[in-house]
Amino acid sequence: MPGIKRKKCCHCHLLFVPDPRNKNRQRYCGKPECRKASKADSQKRWNQKPENRDYFRGRDNVERVQRWRKHHPGYWRTKPDSRLHALQDPSNEQPIDKTNNNVDFANNALQDLLTLQPSILIGIIAQLTGHALQDDIVMAARHMQQFGDDILNPQCKGGCHGRQTSHLPRSYP
């Protein structure tokens, strides 16, 4: 697979990776000041075209704008509250499964332990700890599981239902 081709931004002159869907036309990077420069350049080019010079002038265009405003009253006055229109359903609280899971992490093979977990969980642990080695991730997972058990069963502290507190240290690499 060929390397990613970087381009030089027309505004800040720094190299950037263009969006793959628009790589042949994107000339500005994503920084806010460069996006503003891109918009200004785009409007300038649009206004310089002969067919667009009188787009906002003349009786026909005034009537066109007046018709649009009549059909869209208050469009420019109110801004919708983005919190009221979430892109996802609210996250409802889920009941905690209090069944004892007597998985013995110390006796399971490292590969088996990691394949049982969703890859996103492994990624989150690696991101939180800053480590990508499997040994480090497993130690962090053991620590997190013990910490979670302690939170869910504060009266037990590792002694309820035959579970033992981890013999591992509270810190991981």
N, C-alpha and C positions, 0 to 999 in steps of 0.2 A: 504494500500500500504506500503510495507516495506521501511525502511529508506534507504538513499543512502549510500552505502558502500564506505568508503574512503580507500585509499591505501597509503603506505609509499613509497615515491620516492626513487629509488635506488641510486640517486646521492646526493640530498640535505637532504634526510631523513625526509622531512616534509610531512604531510598528504595532499592528493589531491583527488579530485573526478575524476575518470577516465571517458573517453568518453564512453557513454553507448554502442556504436557500437563496442568498442574494450576493454570492461572492463575486460575481462579475460586475455588479453595479455599485456595491457599497464602497464609498470613498471616504467615509468618516468613521471614527471609532465611537464607542458608546458613552464616552464621558459627557456629562451634561452640557459643558460649554461647547464641545464639538457637535453635539446634537443640535444645539441652537444655531451654530454656524451652518450646519447642513440644511436646516429649515430655511434660514435666510437665503442661502445660495439657491435652494430649490424654488423659493418664491420669486427670487430675482429672475431666474431662468424662465419661469412660467409667465411672469409679467412681460418679459421681452418678446414673447411670441406675438406676432401680429393679430392672430385670432383672439387673443386674451386681453389685449390692451383696453378694450372698451367693455370688458365683462361686467364691471361694476358701475358703468355709466350708461346714460341714456334712459329714455322713458320706458322701453320694454323691460330693461333690467330692474328698474325701480319697481315696476309693477310685479315682476317675478319675485323680488325680495319681499314686497308687501304681502303677496299671496302666501308665501312660505311662512312669514311671521304670523299671519292671521291663523294659519293651520297649526302653528306651534307656539301658542301664547305662553309667556313666562319662561321660555327656553333659556334665555341668557340671564335670568334673575336668580333662579334657584339651582343649587348644585345638589345632586342626590347624595344622601349619606351612604357612603360605601359600606358602612357596617351593617346596614339594613339589607343589603343585597350580597350575601356571602356566596362564594362560588362552591361551597360545599355544605352539606347538612351539618347541623350542630353535633358535636361529639357528646353523646350521652354517656353517663357513668355506667360502667359495666360491673356486674357483681363479681366479687373476688372468689375464685375457686379455692376453698379451704381444704381440699383433700390433700393428704400427705403424698408428696411425690418423693419416694425414697430412692431417687437416682443417686448412685454412688459415683460422683465425678472423679474421685481419686483412682478408681479401678477401671474406668472406661478408657479406651484408647483415645488419644488426642484427636485423630481424624474422625472417629465416631462422634465424639462430642461436638465437634464443629459442624458436621454435616446434619446433626439433629436441629441446629439452630437456623432460623431464617437468615439469609445472607445480609439482610438489612440490619439485623441485630448485631451481627459480627462487625459490620461497617460502623455502626454507632459506637460500639465499644472501642474499636480502633481509633475512631475520631476523638472520642472523649479522652482516651489514655495517651494518644499520640504514638501508639505502637502498632505495628502491623505483623509482628511475629506471632505465630500460633501459640507458643508457650506463654507469652505475655497476655494475649487475649484470653486464654483459658484461666490464668490466674486472676485477671480482672473479672471474668464472668463468675468465678467461684466467690470472689469477694462481694460482687453485686448480689448474687443469689443469697448469700448469708445475710447481707445487710437487709435485703428485702424480706427474708424470713423473720429477722429481728423486728422489722417494722410491722409486719402482719401479725406476729405473735409476740407482743412485747413481754407478756408474762412468762414465756417459755425460755427465752434467751438460750436456745440450743438444747434444752433439756426435755421437751415434750415429745411424746409418742416415739420414743426411741431414737430421735434425731440427736445428733451430737453437734456441738459447735465445731466449726472448721478449725483444724489445727494449723491452718495457714495464717501468716501474719496479716494484720489489718491493712497493710500497705502493699502495693504491687509495684513492679518496676516502671 
